Amino acid sequence: MSESGASEVLEKNQKRINRYYFIVIFIVANAIAFILLPIYVNPYTEEIKSTSGSSYSFPILYVILIVSFAAFFIFMARSKRVSLLKILIYIFTGYALLVIMNLDLSFLNPFVDLIISIIATVLIIYFTYKGSSISLTALGLILGSGVALLLASIFDFYITVIIGAIFSIYDALSVVLIGSMVEMAQTAMDHKMPLLFTYGESDEKIAMGFGDVIIPTFVLFSILINFGLQAYLYSFIFALISFLPINILASKRPQPGLPFLINAIFLGIILFLLFPK
């Protein structure tokens, strides 16, 4: 085989591995969430759910926050204040990681839990800042599974549906029509910000946002909590299938993941409700 031919085969294999990598990330995040589920469904989250879980103010607040963050991110990036933006993102990410780690280890003695959480958070943030892809993946998996479980345990299912639908629409608009999500992703990759799962090197690097794991996993575990394991499996399988069109289209241009994933999950729960056995 010629050198150019070998290069073409290598490039095709690289893209194929990239696609499988993000499917594995999604599966691992769900596996971690399964292990941690008993920790998050507790009297405290049940109390929050009973008092605020059906409030429509939460979806509205979430949309306002995510749009405000996107606007702030783009403003700072275009104003050439990327260094300050990166520091702020690391501070907020570190705080969120510490909270999730505390929740994940809440079965330990509170003092031991706090010490381990602080040490783990500092190490993950440090190595991620230094450019470690392993630390970045670990951070995304911990945040993805933890935030998804926290949301799933405090929201009623119909609020979950509303949030999933809103974010899938927002993702489609911000990637396809406005392009803001693409600009944010490129900036995050160029400056190694902890917002994306990445794979590959230089021009071959591709990315999947943490939100593409958090929101679908949140919806999936809301289904699990409210409808049981069989309903979850229906929706989880359809979510995995939805990676096929995402990956095919993403090989040509950036694609929003949430419209495919969320609609596939909704299709799964609809089929379960229509054909439960």
C-alpha positions as CSV (number, residue, x, y, z in Angstrom):
1,M,0.0,0.0,0.0
2,S,1.3,3.5,-0.9
3,E,2.1,6.0,1.8
4,S,-0.9,8.2,0.7
5,G,-3.2,5.2,0.7
6,A,-2.1,4.2,4.2
7,S,-2.7,7.8,5.3
8,E,-6.2,7.7,4.0
9,V,-7.0,4.5,5.8
10,L,-5.5,5.9,9.0
11,E,-7.7,9.0,8.7
12,K,-10.8,6.9,8.1
13,N,-10.0,4.7,11.1
14,Q,-9.3,7.8,13.2
15,K,-12.8,9.2,12.4
16,R,-14.4,5.8,13.1
17,I,-12.7,5.6,16.5
18,N,-13.8,9.1,17.3
19,R,-17.4,8.2,16.7
20,Y,-17.2,5.1,18.9
21,Y,-15.3,7.1,21.6
22,F,-18.3,9.4,22.3
23,I,-20.7,6.5,22.4
24,V,-18.5,4.9,25.0
25,I,-18.4,8.1,27.0
26,F,-22.2,8.2,27.0
27,I,-22.5,4.5,28.1
28,V,-19.9,5.0,30.9
29,A,-21.7,8.1,32.2
30,N,-24.9,6.2,32.4
31,A,-23.1,3.3,34.2
32,I,-21.7,5.6,36.8
33,A,-25.1,7.2,37.3
34,F,-26.6,3.7,37.8
35,I,-24.1,3.0,40.6
36,L,-24.7,6.4,42.2
37,L,-28.5,6.5,41.9
38,P,-29.3,5.3,45.5
39,I,-27.2,8.1,46.9
40,Y,-29.2,10.8,45.0
41,V,-32.7,9.5,45.7
42,N,-33.0,10.3,49.4
43,P,-35.3,12.1,51.8
44,Y,-33.6,15.4,51.0
45,T,-34.1,15.3,47.3
46,E,-37.6,13.9,47.8
47,E,-38.4,17.0,49.9
48,I,-37.1,19.3,47.2
49,K,-39.1,17.4,44.6
50,S,-42.3,17.6,46.7
51,T,-42.0,21.4,47.2
52,S,-40.3,22.6,44.0
53,G,-40.2,19.7,41.5
54,S,-43.3,20.7,39.6
55,S,-42.4,24.5,39.4
56,Y,-42.4,25.9,35.9
57,S,-39.9,28.5,37.1
58,F,-37.0,26.1,36.9
59,P,-37.1,25.5,33.2
60,I,-37.4,29.2,32.6
61,L,-34.5,29.9,35.0
62,Y,-32.4,27.2,33.3
63,V,-33.0,28.7,29.9
64,I,-32.1,32.2,31.1
65,L,-28.9,30.9,32.7
66,I,-27.7,29.0,29.7
67,V,-28.5,31.8,27.2
68,S,-26.8,34.3,29.6
69,F,-23.7,32.1,29.9
70,A,-23.5,31.7,26.1
71,A,-23.8,35.5,25.6
72,F,-21.2,36.2,28.3
73,F,-18.8,33.5,26.8
74,I,-19.0,34.9,23.3
75,F,-18.7,38.5,24.5
76,M,-15.5,37.7,26.6
77,A,-14.0,35.7,23.7
78,R,-14.6,38.4,21.1
79,S,-13.3,41.0,23.5
80,K,-10.0,39.1,23.7
81,R,-10.5,38.3,27.4
82,V,-10.1,34.6,26.9
83,S,-7.6,34.2,29.8
84,L,-10.0,35.8,32.3
85,L,-12.9,33.7,30.8
86,K,-10.9,30.5,31.2
87,I,-10.1,31.3,34.8
88,L,-13.8,32.0,35.6
89,I,-14.9,28.8,33.9
90,Y,-12.3,26.8,35.9
91,I,-13.5,28.4,39.2
92,F,-17.1,27.6,38.5
93,T,-16.3,24.1,37.2
94,G,-14.2,23.4,40.3
95,Y,-17.0,24.5,42.6
96,A,-19.5,22.4,40.7
97,L,-17.2,19.4,40.8
98,L,-16.6,19.8,44.5
99,V,-20.4,19.8,45.2
100,I,-20.9,16.7,43.0
101,M,-18.0,14.9,44.6
102,N,-19.5,15.7,48.1
103,L,-22.8,14.2,47.0
104,D,-21.1,11.2,45.4
105,L,-19.2,10.4,48.6
106,S,-22.0,11.3,51.0
107,F,-22.1,7.7,52.3
108,L,-18.7,8.4,54.0
109,N,-18.1,10.2,57.3
110,P,-18.8,13.9,56.5
111,F,-15.2,15.0,57.4
112,V,-13.6,12.2,55.3
113,D,-16.1,13.0,52.5
114,L,-15.1,16.7,52.4
115,I,-11.3,16.0,52.5
116,I,-11.4,13.4,49.7
117,S,-13.7,15.6,47.6
118,I,-11.4,18.6,48.0
119,I,-8.3,16.6,47.1
120,A,-10.0,14.9,44.1
121,T,-11.3,18.2,42.9
122,V,-8.0,20.0,43.1
123,L,-6.1,17.2,41.4
124,I,-8.7,16.8,38.5
125,I,-8.8,20.6,37.9
126,Y,-5.0,20.9,38.1
127,F,-4.3,18.1,35.6
128,T,-7.2,19.3,33.3
129,Y,-5.7,22.8,33.3
130,K,-2.4,21.3,32.4
131,G,-4.0,19.7,29.4
132,S,-4.6,16.1,30.5
133,S,-7.3,14.5,28.4
134,I,-7.8,11.8,31.0
135,S,-8.6,14.4,33.7
136,L,-10.9,16.2,31.3
137,T,-12.8,13.0,30.6
138,A,-12.9,12.2,34.3
139,L,-14.2,15.7,35.1
140,G,-16.9,15.4,32.4
141,L,-18.0,12.0,33.5
142,I,-18.3,13.0,37.2
143,L,-20.1,16.2,36.4
144,G,-22.3,14.5,33.8
145,S,-23.5,11.7,35.9
146,G,-23.8,13.8,39.1
147,V,-25.7,16.8,37.7
148,A,-27.9,14.5,35.7
149,L,-28.9,12.5,38.8
150,L,-29.4,15.6,40.9
151,L,-31.8,17.0,38.3
152,A,-33.6,13.7,37.8
153,S,-34.1,13.3,41.5
154,I,-35.7,16.7,42.1
155,F,-37.9,17.3,39.0
156,D,-41.3,15.8,38.2
157,F,-41.3,14.0,34.9
158,Y,-43.3,16.5,32.9
159,I,-40.9,19.3,33.9
160,T,-38.1,17.0,32.7
161,V,-39.8,16.7,29.3
162,I,-40.1,20.4,29.1
163,I,-36.4,21.0,30.0
164,G,-35.3,18.3,27.5
165,A,-37.4,19.8,24.7
166,I,-36.3,23.3,25.4
167,F,-32.6,22.4,25.4
168,S,-32.8,20.3,22.2
169,I,-34.5,23.3,20.4
170,Y,-31.8,25.6,21.8
171,D,-29.0,23.3,20.8
172,A,-30.4,23.1,17.2
173,L,-30.8,26.9,16.9
174,S,-27.4,27.7,18.4
175,V,-25.5,25.2,16.2
176,V,-27.4,25.3,12.9
177,L,-28.9,28.8,12.6
178,I,-26.9,31.1,14.9
179,G,-23.6,29.3,15.1
180,S,-22.9,30.4,18.7
181,M,-22.4,26.9,20.0
182,V,-19.9,26.1,17.2
183,E,-17.9,29.3,18.1
184,M,-18.0,28.4,21.8
185,A,-16.9,24.9,21.1
186,Q,-14.0,26.0,19.0
187,T,-12.9,28.5,21.6
188,A,-13.1,25.9,24.3
189,M,-11.0,23.5,22.3
190,D,-8.4,26.1,21.4
191,H,-7.9,27.2,25.0
192,K,-8.5,23.9,26.8
193,M,-11.6,24.9,28.7
194,P,-13.4,22.2,30.7
195,L,-16.6,22.2,28.7
196,L,-16.1,19.4,26.2
197,F,-15.1,15.8,25.7
198,T,-12.4,15.8,23.0
199,Y,-10.7,13.2,21.0
200,G,-7.9,13.2,18.4
201,E,-5.0,15.5,17.8
202,S,-4.7,18.9,16.0
203,D,-6.9,19.1,12.9
204,E,-8.4,15.6,13.6
205,K,-9.7,16.7,17.0
206,I,-13.5,16.5,17.5
207,A,-15.6,17.3,20.5
208,M,-18.9,16.6,22.3
209,G,-20.2,19.1,24.9
210,F,-20.7,18.0,28.5
211,G,-24.4,19.0,28.0
212,D,-24.8,16.3,25.4
213,V,-24.2,13.8,28.2
214,I,-25.8,15.7,31.1
215,I,-29.2,16.5,29.5
216,P,-29.9,13.1,27.9
217,T,-28.7,11.2,31.0
218,F,-31.0,13.5,33.2
219,V,-34.0,12.6,31.0
220,L,-33.1,8.9,31.0
221,F,-32.8,8.7,34.8
222,S,-36.0,10.7,35.3
223,I,-37.6,7.9,33.2
224,L,-35.9,5.3,35.3
225,I,-37.1,6.9,38.6
226,N,-40.7,7.4,37.3
227,F,-41.3,4.4,35.1
228,G,-38.8,1.7,36.0
229,L,-35.9,-0.2,34.4
230,Q,-37.7,-1.5,31.3
231,A,-38.7,2.0,30.3
232,Y,-35.2,3.3,30.8
233,L,-33.8,0.5,28.6
234,Y,-36.2,1.3,25.8
235,S,-35.1,4.9,25.8
236,F,-31.4,4.2,26.4
237,I,-31.3,1.8,23.4
238,F,-32.9,4.5,21.1
239,A,-30.4,7.1,22.5
240,L,-27.5,4.8,21.4
241,I,-29.1,4.3,18.0
242,S,-29.4,8.1,17.6
243,F,-25.5,8.4,17.6
244,L,-25.5,6.8,14.1
245,P,-27.1,9.8,12.3
246,I,-25.3,12.2,14.6
247,N,-21.9,10.8,13.6
248,I,-22.7,10.5,9.9
249,L,-23.8,14.1,9.7
250,A,-21.0,15.4,12.0
251,S,-18.4,14.0,9.6
252,K,-19.5,16.7,7.2
253,R,-20.3,19.7,9.5
254,P,-20.9,20.3,13.2
255,Q,-24.2,18.9,14.4
256,P,-26.4,19.5,17.5
257,G,-26.5,16.3,19.5
258,L,-29.5,17.0,21.7
259,P,-32.2,17.1,19.1
260,F,-31.3,13.5,18.0
261,L,-30.7,12.2,21.5
262,I,-33.7,13.7,23.3
263,N,-36.1,12.9,20.5
264,A,-34.8,9.3,20.4
265,I,-35.3,9.0,24.2
266,F,-38.8,10.4,24.0
267,L,-39.5,7.9,21.2
268,G,-38.3,5.1,23.6
269,I,-40.6,6.1,26.4
270,I,-43.6,6.6,24.1
271,L,-43.1,3.1,22.7
272,F,-42.8,1.7,26.3
273,L,-46.1,3.4,27.3
274,L,-47.8,2.1,24.2
275,F,-46.2,-1.4,24.3
276,P,-45.0,-1.9,27.9
277,K,-44.3,-5.7,27.6
